[in-house]
């Protein structure tokens, strides 16, 4: 399915989901104005929509429409607007039971391979020449901020919204090794700030002359020193992704996924990664990242012990 056909199919899937919600959904009605708010959505709504599709539409249509809904939910997760009632891990488990268009392992591996480039985004900003002094467009400050931002995203594996909500005092102006935050679901947790991130934060804050308590602020000429927005932070990452010619879909949220898989591969226990990510349930961590590690483990064994057919024949003769 080419990109234009995919876009049309996904649009049709989302329209069908919205229509279904207004007719069958317990949290929406025909009186709701479009676009429908995603806030009331529950995991059960998505699963019920899928069951309705299976009973009323072809298998291929069901697969495409469910993929469209899940892509939309992952987009909301990427901008930290995923409804509280949605459990992506549970939806992923249910979806695996009826995948027909593409092998689950292949899609997981493809996504994981794209995310392996996320450290290059950090290197991009770390290696950019720093202007000798700030100018009317605040280029020096903006570069120092972006450098600190990507280093902190990499270090903490935190959600972007959690990083942008930080104040200077929470990170000790770059000297603290940890920062305590109230994360998703109003759960307190600790962010871990490694030395490279501390150094980048210190370099940025040392050149700030404003009194804004926010750790990251906008330095555009018309922003008035306001706290950096999610769109501003996403744009900073996207600029690096484009300059490096990486997979265009990569975003700030992919630092979180990259770090989780990297740490699990290096032997960090699943429960520790759960704590790092701030997942309420270890099953969420397992459902998201176990497929990636499972594919890797099987491939490593095959690379070591696989036997070509002709070799197998010779070994028996």
Secondary structure, DSSP 8 states (H G I E B T S, - for coil): --HHHHHHHHHHHHHHHHHHHHHH-TT--TTS-SS--STT--HHHHHHHHHHHHHHS-HHHHHHHHHHHHHHHHHHHHTT---TT--HHHHHHHHHTT--SS-HHHHHHHHHHHHTTHHHHHHHHHHS---SS--TT-HHHHHHHHHHHHHHHHHH---HHHHHT-BGGGGGGGT-SEEEEE-GGG-EEEEE--HHHHHHHHHHHHT--S---BSSB--STTSTT-B--HHHHHHHHHHHHHHTT--TT--TTHHHHHHHHHHHHTT--HHHHHHHHT-SSHHHHHHHHHHHHHHHHHHHHHHHH---HHHHHHHH-
